[in-house]
Amino acid sequence: MKFPALVLALFAAAPWPIFAAGAPATEAGDRTWVAAWATALQEIPQRADLPPLYRAPEVADRTVRQIVYPTLDGSVARLHFSNRYGRTPLVIGEVRIARASNAAEADATAATKVSFANRPSVTLPPGGEVDSDPVRIEIARGAPYAVSIYTPAPQSMVAWHRVANQVNRVSTPGNHAADESGAAYGTRFTQSAWLTSLAVQDANAGGAVAAIGDSITDGMRSSLNRNQRWPDGLARRLAQAGGPPTAVVDLGISGNRLLSDSPCYGEALARRFGHDVLDKPGVSTAIVLVGINDINFASMPAHAGLDCDFPHTAVTAADLIAGYKQLVAAGHQAGVRVLLATLTPASLPPPREQMRLQVNQWIRTGGAADGTIDFDAALRDSAAPTRLQARYDSGDHIHPSDAGYAAMADAVPLDLLHSHRRP
């Protein structure tokens, strides 16, 4: 079978290594570990004329406190940190984890120091990643945890997850990792950085479901601090359904494309799939929802200065289908089921809408994936199928409302998630 040169080039250039302070990390090596929370990083554009939306907070000699919501219970955890896009070493001076409120408060009496090879600090070279030592802490599924990361000077943030839909905090100068109060954490930002997963040790867990895609998986325009993304709703459904405990991790990146990188929206999903999904511990199933930005960005006008839609690559339905097939093949090689989701309505003009329909027809009938999730059918207006139902529309005619994200979570057949375990 012949694939477009663009797709072949992406996969040929994607060995997806994972490094830990100069040595291979073992995040995916021990199958008793299961990712209970995770996020995907993207480079921050490095320009002097960045708009405020892309300016990172000052982090030198400061502490960043991030709130995460694990989707599995456990009594032993492990944190994973990344300098994947760094150009200089990342120095982490101290890390603590504690149960938190949904603000910047942490239970200092129960805060646990995190170590790295029995040391309190670690330095990651450019491109480096590291697992912490196992941390004994009671992790409760769905509860907030504050991870406080002190970074000595000089230090800067060059990569983040831009749409965290969660208010995180940066402190005034100094090491405030042990602070119970949030008083020192005066800077709010709705991104996350450095911490890319929290795994728990549980040999009896049903594995993790990795949801990967663009802004619709990222939960764009869902309610801030309320965990209303569709992967959040899916995690709650799985918890209520019983059966083996199963995690759900959200690896969506707003603006992401299947086949093209972006200066703002991260590496192409085809390029990052191995690192962001297949290298996560315990992942047994991947749900892929991507392609609408590939269809749209070719038609977006070029911008002077920062052009987040660059390159404005024109694609065909055949290009996207070839990319999906490669993802499925990569998943199968790693022992991971790959479920493809149909592209949701976006009020597209006729030529682009026709491409969306062609892609969806293949996803439903092509037979390459291990299953199909029909998000299009769950959200579309039956009287005007090119559009979202009004109650599911956040207002921009592309991104779902909280109700729309809940409908997406309800549209996932749970039996597809329990029928396979990564070997």
C-alpha positions in Angstrom: 0.0 0.0 0.0 1.3 3.4 -0.9 1.0 6.3 1.5 1.4 10.1 0.8 4.9 11.3 1.1 3.8 13.7 3.9 2.6 10.8 6.1 5.6 8.6 5.4 8.0 11.5 6.2 6.2 12.1 9.6 6.5 8.4 10.7 10.0 8.0 9.3 11.1 11.0 11.5 9.3 9.8 14.6 11.4 7.2 16.6 9.6 8.6 19.7 12.4 8.2 22.2 11.9 8.9 25.8 14.9 10.0 27.9 15.4 10.4 31.6 18.3 12.7 32.7 20.5 11.2 30.0 19.4 7.6 30.3 16.3 5.7 29.0 13.2 6.2 31.2 11.2 3.1 32.3 7.8 4.7 32.4 6.2 2.1 30.1 8.4 -0.8 31.2 6.7 -2.0 34.4 3.1 -3.0 33.6 2.1 -2.6 37.3 2.1 1.1 36.7 -0.9 2.8 35.1 -1.2 6.4 34.1 -3.9 8.0 36.2 -3.5 11.5 34.9 -1.5 12.9 32.0 -1.2 15.8 29.7 0.7 16.5 26.4 3.3 19.3 26.1 3.7 21.7 23.2 6.5 24.1 22.4 5.9 27.8 23.3 6.7 30.0 20.3 10.0 31.8 20.8 9.5 35.3 19.4 10.1 38.8 20.7 6.6 39.9 19.5 4.5 37.2 21.1 0.9 38.2 21.8 0.0 37.9 25.6 -1.8 34.6 25.0 1.5 32.9 24.3 3.7 34.5 26.9 4.8 32.2 29.7 4.9 33.3 33.3 8.2 34.0 35.0 9.4 30.9 36.8 13.0 31.5 37.7 13.5 31.0 41.5 9.7 30.4 41.8 7.4 27.6 42.6 4.8 26.4 40.2 1.7 24.7 41.8 -0.4 22.6 39.5 -3.7 20.9 40.3 -4.2 17.4 38.8 -7.2 15.0 39.1 -6.1 11.3 39.0 -8.6 8.9 37.6 -7.5 5.8 39.6 -7.1 5.1 43.3 -3.7 4.0 44.7 -1.3 4.2 47.6 1.9 4.4 45.6 2.4 7.0 42.9 5.0 8.1 40.4 5.4 11.5 38.7 6.9 12.0 35.3 8.6 15.2 34.3 9.7 16.4 30.8 12.1 18.8 29.2 11.2 17.4 25.8 11.3 20.7 24.0 13.9 22.4 26.2 17.0 24.0 24.7 18.8 24.3 28.0 18.8 22.0 31.1 15.7 22.0 33.3 16.6 22.2 37.0 14.0 21.0 39.4 15.0 22.0 42.9 12.2 20.4 44.9 8.8 18.7 44.3 6.0 18.0 46.7 2.6 16.5 46.2 -0.4 16.9 48.5 -4.1 16.7 48.6 -5.5 20.1 47.6 -8.5 22.2 47.3 -9.5 23.4 43.8 -7.3 26.5 44.3 -3.7 26.9 45.4 -4.1 25.4 49.0 -2.3 22.2 49.8 -2.4 20.0 52.9 1.1 20.7 54.1 0.8 18.2 57.0 0.3 15.4 54.4 2.6 16.8 51.7 5.0 14.2 50.4 8.5 15.0 49.2 9.2 13.6 45.8 12.7 12.3 45.1 14.7 11.3 42.1 17.1 8.4 42.5 16.9 9.2 46.3 17.8 12.8 45.7 15.5 15.8 46.3 16.4 17.5 43.0 17.1 16.6 39.4 18.5 18.2 36.2 17.0 17.2 32.9 19.1 17.9 29.8 17.4 19.3 26.7 15.0 16.6 25.5 15.3 14.7 28.8 12.5 13.1 30.8 12.5 11.4 34.2 10.3 9.3 36.5 10.3 10.2 40.1 11.0 7.5 42.7 7.8 5.8 43.9 5.9 8.0 46.3 3.8 6.6 49.1 0.6 8.7 49.1 -3.1 7.9 49.2 -4.5 8.8 45.8 -8.2 9.1 45.6 -9.8 8.9 42.1 -11.4 12.3 41.1 -9.8 14.2 44.0 -7.5 17.3 43.4 -3.8 17.0 44.2 -1.4 19.9 44.2 2.0 19.2 42.7 4.4 22.0 43.7 7.6 22.3 41.6 10.4 24.7 42.6 12.7 25.8 39.8 15.9 27.7 40.9 17.2 30.6 38.8 18.0 30.8 36.0 15.1 29.0 34.5 12.4 29.7 31.9 9.3 27.9 30.6 9.7 26.9 27.0 6.9 24.3 26.7 3.5 23.9 28.3 0.1 22.4 27.8 -1.6 25.6 26.7 -5.3 24.9 27.4 -5.3 23.2 30.8 -8.9 24.4 31.6 -7.5 24.5 35.1 -6.2 27.5 37.1 -2.6 26.8 38.2 -0.4 29.1 40.2 3.1 30.6 40.2 4.6 31.9 43.5 6.6 35.0 44.4 10.3 34.4 44.4 11.6 31.5 46.5 10.9 27.9 47.3 7.2 27.7 48.4 6.8 24.0 47.7 6.0 23.2 51.4 3.6 26.1 51.8 0.1 25.0 52.9 -1.4 28.4 52.2 -1.7 29.7 48.7 -0.8 33.2 49.8 2.5 33.2 48.0 1.0 31.9 44.8 -0.3 35.2 43.3 0.2 34.5 39.6 -2.6 32.6 37.9 -2.1 30.8 34.6 -4.3 28.3 32.8 -1.5 26.2 31.4 0.5 23.4 32.8 4.2 22.6 32.5 6.9 20.0 33.1 4.7 17.4 34.8 3.3 15.1 32.1 1.9 12.2 34.1 1.0 10.8 37.4 0.9 7.0 37.5 -0.3 4.7 40.3 0.9 1.2 40.9 -1.9 -1.3 40.6 -1.4 -4.7 39.0 -5.2 -5.3 39.0 -6.2 -2.1 37.2 -7.9 -2.4 33.8 -5.3 -0.2 32.2 -5.7 3.3 30.9 -7.7 4.7 28.0 -5.7 7.5 26.3 -7.9 10.1 24.6 -5.8 12.0 22.0 -6.8 14.6 19.5 -7.3 18.4 19.1 -9.3 21.1 21.0 -12.4 19.0 21.2 -10.6 16.3 23.2 -8.7 19.1 25.0 -12.0 20.5 26.2 -11.8 23.9 24.7 -14.6 26.2 25.9 -15.7 23.8 28.6 -16.1 25.3 32.1 -12.9 26.3 33.8 -11.9 24.2 36.9 -14.9 21.9 36.5 -13.5 18.9 34.6 -16.2 18.9 32.0 -14.2 17.6 29.0 -15.5 14.5 27.4 -12.6 12.3 28.7 -13.5 13.5 32.2 -17.1 12.4 31.7 -15.9 9.1 30.3 -13.8 8.6 33.5 -16.8 9.2 35.6 -18.9 6.7 33.6 -16.2 4.0 33.9 -16.0 4.6 37.7 -19.8 4.2 38.0 -20.0 1.1 35.8 -17.8 -1.1 38.0 -15.5 -3.7 36.6 -11.7 -3.4 36.7 -10.7 0.2 37.6 -9.8 1.9 34.4 -8.1 5.3 34.0 -8.7 7.9 31.4 -6.0 10.3 30.4 -6.5 13.4 28.2 -3.8 14.0 25.6 -5.6 16.5 23.4 -3.9 19.6 22.2 -6.0 22.5 21.0 -5.3 23.3 17.4 -3.5 20.0 16.8 -3.4 18.3 13.4 -2.9 14.7 12.3 -0.3 15.5 9.6 1.2 18.9 10.2 3.2 20.5 13.0 2.4 24.0 14.1 4.4 26.8 15.8 1.6 27.1 18.4 -0.4 23.9 18.4 2.2 21.2 18.9 3.7 18.4 16.8 1.5 16.6 14.4 -0.4 13.9 16.2 1.1 11.3 13.8 4.5 12.4 15.1 3.6 12.5 18.8 1.4 9.5 19.0 4.2 7.1 20.1 5.6 9.4 22.8 2.3 10.8 24.1 0.2 7.6 24.0 2.2 4.4 23.4 5.0 5.3 26.0 2.4 6.0 28.7 2.4 3.3 31.4 -0.6 0.9 31.3 -2.3 2.3 28.2 -4.5 -0.4 26.7 -6.8 1.6 24.4 -6.4 4.9 22.5 -9.3 6.9 21.3 -8.3 9.2 18.4 -10.4 12.2 17.3 -8.4 14.4 14.9 -8.6 15.8 11.4 -10.8 18.8 11.4 -7.9 21.2 11.7 -6.1 19.5 8.8 -9.2 20.1 6.8 -9.6 23.7 7.9 -6.1 25.2 8.1 -5.3 25.1 4.4 -8.0 27.7 4.0 -7.0 30.0 6.8 -5.3 33.3 5.7 -1.6 33.6 6.4 -0.6 36.1 9.2 2.4 38.3 9.5 4.3 37.7 12.7 3.1 34.6 14.6 1.1 32.4 12.3 -0.2 29.6 14.4 -1.9 27.9 11.4 1.4 27.6 9.5 2.0 25.5 7.4 -1.3 25.9 5.5 -1.0 22.4 4.2 -3.8 21.2 1.9 -4.8 17.6 2.5 -7.3 15.1 1.0 -9.5 12.5 2.6 -7.0 9.9 1.3 -4.1 11.7 3.2 -6.0 11.6 6.5 -7.1 8.0 6.0 -3.5 7.0 5.4 -2.5 8.7 8.6 -5.2 7.0 10.6 -4.0 3.6 9.2 -0.5 4.3 10.4 -1.8 5.2 13.9 -3.7 1.9 14.0 -0.6 0.0 12.9 1.6 1.7 15.5 -0.9 1.0 18.2 -1.2 -2.7 17.3 2.6 -3.1 17.2 2.6 -1.8 20.8 -0.4 -4.0 21.9 -2.8 -1.1 22.1 -6.3 -1.0 20.7 -7.0 2.0 18.6 -10.6 3.4 18.4 -11.3 6.0 15.7 -13.9 8.7 16.4 -15.9 10.5 13.7 -15.2 14.2 13.1 -17.9 16.3 14.7 -20.0 19.0 12.8 -18.2 22.3 12.4 -20.5 24.3 10.0 -17.9 23.9 7.3 -18.3 25.3 3.7 -19.3 22.6 1.2 -15.9 21.5 -0.1 -14.5 21.0 3.4 -17.8 19.5 4.6 -17.5 16.9 1.8 -14.1 15.9 3.0 -15.3 15.6 6.6 -18.1 13.3 5.3 -15.7 11.2 3.3 -13.4 10.7 6.3 -16.3 9.8 8.6 -17.7 7.3 6.1 -14.3 5.6 6.0 -14.0 5.6 9.8 -17.4 4.0 10.1 -16.9 1.4 7.4 -13.1 1.1 6.7 -12.6 -1.7 9.3 -9.0 -0.7 10.0 -9.5 0.3 13.6 -10.6 -1.8 16.6 -13.8 0.1 16.9 -15.6 3.3 16.0 -17.1 6.0 18.3 -19.6 8.1 16.4 -19.3 11.5 18.0 -20.7 13.0 14.8 -24.0 11.2 15.2 -24.1 12.1 18.9 -23.8 15.9 18.4 -25.2 16.7 15.0 -28.5 18.5 14.4 -30.7 16.0 12.6 -32.4 18.8 10.7 -29.1 20.3 9.6 -26.3 17.6 9.9 -23.5 20.1 9.1 -24.2 21.8 12.4 -24.0 21.0 16.1 -27.3 20.7 17.9 -28.0 24.1 19.5 -27.9 22.6 23.1 -24.5 21.1 22.4 -23.0 24.2 20.8 -20.7 26.4 23.0 -21.4 29.3 20.7 -18.6 29.1 18.2 -20.4 26.3 16.2 -17.2 24.1 16.5 -16.6 23.3 20.1 -19.2 21.6 22.2 -20.8 23.0 25.4 -20.5 21.2 28.7 -23.7 19.4 27.7 -22.1 18.5 24.3 -19.0 17.1 26.0 -21.2 15.0 28.3 -23.1 13.7 25.2 -19.7 12.7 23.7 -18.8 10.8 26.9 -22.1 9.0 26.8 -21.5 8.0 23.2 -18.4 5.9 24.0 -19.4 2.2 24.1 -17.9 0.9 27.4 -17.6 -2.6 26.1 -14.9 -1.4 23.7 -12.8 -0.3 26.6 -12.9 -3.5 28.7 -12.3 -6.0 25.9 -8.5 -5.7 25.8 -5.6 -5.5 28.1 -2.1 -4.4 27.1 0.3 -7.4 27.4 
